[in-house]
Amino acid sequence: MDDAARDLARVVRHLVDQPEAVRVREQQRGRQHVLDLEVAPDDMGSVIGRGGRTAQALRALLRNRGESTGISYELKIREPGESRHRQERG
């Protein structure tokens, strides 16, 4: 796991009620890194935030980190068991 994925998981565990359910999977495509963040269904609101502000802040942190390392990060937030295929299609 990349340092960014590990750091993202650490930050998110402090935001949620069920930190043991937090999982981050990383897919690399050259300089593009896709981080799949998985949280418990009851914690989705905490991670997304009012009006999406928390999710936007997490993406801003990743964007800032990427600017300093030359890596582009994309964050996808999912519930446990949510199909990646379904999420990417719709």
matplotlib code that plots the C-alpha trace (Angstrom):
import matplotlib.pyplot as plt

x = [0.0, 1.3, 2.0, -1.0, -3.4, -2.1, -2.4, -5.9, -7.0, -5.5, -7.3, -10.7, -10.4, -10.6, -13.7, -15.9, -17.6, -16.5, -12.7, -12.2, -14.4, -12.1, -10.3, -8.3, -7.3, -5.0, -4.8, -1.9, -2.0, 1.3, 1.2, -2.5, -3.4, -7.0, -7.8, -10.9, -12.1, -14.5, -16.4, -19.3, -22.7, -23.5, -20.3, -20.9, -22.3, -19.3, -16.9, -19.0, -20.0, -22.6, -22.9, -19.9, -17.5, -15.5, -15.1, -14.0, -11.4, -10.0, -9.7, -8.0, -5.5, -4.7, -4.5, -2.0, 0.0, 0.0, 1.3, 4.3, 5.0, 3.9, 1.2, -2.5, -4.8, -8.5, -10.7, -13.7, -15.8, -17.8, -19.8, -18.5, -19.5, -20.4, -19.6, -16.8, -18.3, -21.7, -20.0, -17.9, -20.9, -23.4]
y = [0.0, 3.5, 6.0, 8.1, 5.2, 4.4, 8.1, 8.3, 5.3, 6.8, 10.1, 8.4, 6.1, 9.3, 10.5, 7.3, 5.4, 2.0, 2.4, -1.3, -1.3, 1.3, -0.3, 1.4, -0.4, 1.2, 0.7, 2.2, 3.2, 4.9, 8.2, 7.8, 6.2, 5.3, 4.9, 2.9, 3.8, 1.4, 2.3, 0.9, 2.0, 4.0, 5.9, 7.1, 10.4, 11.1, 10.5, 12.4, 15.2, 17.9, 18.8, 16.6, 18.9, 16.1, 14.1, 17.3, 18.0, 14.5, 14.9, 18.3, 16.7, 14.0, 16.5, 18.6, 15.5, 14.6, 18.0, 17.6, 14.0, 14.2, 11.6, 12.1, 10.6, 9.8, 8.9, 6.6, 6.1, 2.8, 0.8, -2.7, -5.2, -2.5, -3.8, -1.8, -2.6, -1.1, 2.0, 2.7, 2.2, 4.3]
z = [0.0, -1.0, 1.8, 0.5, 0.9, 4.4, 5.4, 3.9, 5.9, 9.1, 8.6, 7.8, 10.8, 13.0, 11.2, 11.5, 14.3, 12.9, 12.1, 11.8, 8.6, 6.8, 3.9, 1.2, -2.0, -4.5, -8.2, -10.1, -13.8, -14.4, -12.6, -11.9, -8.6, -7.8, -4.1, -3.3, 0.1, 1.8, 5.0, 6.9, 5.6, 8.8, 8.3, 4.7, 5.9, 8.1, 5.1, 2.6, 4.9, 4.6, 1.0, 0.2, 2.0, 3.8, 0.6, -1.1, 1.7, 1.4, -2.4, -1.9, 0.5, -2.1, -4.9, -2.8, -2.0, -5.7, -6.7, -4.6, -5.8, -9.4, -8.9, -9.7, -7.1, -7.6, -4.6, -4.9, -1.8, -1.4, 1.1, 2.0, -0.7, -3.2, -6.6, -8.2, -11.6, -10.6, -9.2, -12.3, -14.6, -12.7]

ax = plt.figure().add_subplot(projection="3d")
ax.plot(x, y, z, "-o")
ax.set_aspect("equal")
plt.show()
